[in-house]
Amino acid sequence: MLDFDVVTMFPGAFAGPLAYGMLARARRSGAVGVRLHDLRRWGVGPNRQLDDAPYGGGGGMVLRPEPFFEAVEWIRARFPARSERVILLSPQGTRLGHDVAERLARYDRLVLLCGRYEGVDERVGQALADEEVSVGDVVVTGGEVPALMLVEAVARFVPGVLGRAEAVESDSFSEGALDFPHYTRPPLYRGLAVPDVLLSGDHRAVAAWRGEKAREATRSKRPDLALEGEGREAPAGRRRG
């Protein structure tokens, strides 16, 4: 089992996504646990202050360090874990990818710290978080959406979440390439036909076609991946990531 402890100013933002699909099933089965912690609980002073003006001037507000440190200490005291990783969601962090998600799934607990406003006091990343993780070169309002992306990406690697081991092994990016095209019924729709090879029943030919199409997609859409993984065969059961 893998537990996620999410520290956020807006715990309500997680209610909808966690109530449906894979994550809802994983939580019901006990394969994954998600606890949401309202950062304001550890706010400073009678007004539960979370942010303040930045030293040195400049626009925007910066989240103070005290609430994050105290929140993590509270979580550790009440929910002991054999192994954990404290992660600050940050555009400056390591890019979330297949390899990062797989590595993080090996811990018993991940504590996710969601920033907001102009950013988080540097001491949180320096002395509290074990690492910073980014979901891409894009700026979003806060860490809540990135945290949800990380939870889902990591949860896929937890035994029992997807039901079979090959489901993760055949995802996009697992072999350094993008996915091949997928088709289903009807075989002809608005003049657009399913490729004959997929209707042939020749599994070897289907596997070869899928491998070539996966390489074509990678060369066209993600040439950076193509340079790394040229020559690899796409598994016959590759799924979308």
Protein Blocks (a to p, Z undefined) as FASTA:
>chain_A
ZZdddddfblmlmmmmmmgcjllmmmmnopaccddddfklmpgcjkopabdcdehiaedj
dddfklmmmmmmmmmmmmccfbdcdddddfkbccddfklmmmmmmpmbdcddddehjbdc
fklmmmmpmbdcdfbjcddfblmlmmmmmmmmmmmmpghklopaklmmmgghklopacdd
dddddfbeghiacdfklmnopaklmmmmmmmmmmmmmmmmmmmlmmmmgoiacdfkbccZ
Z
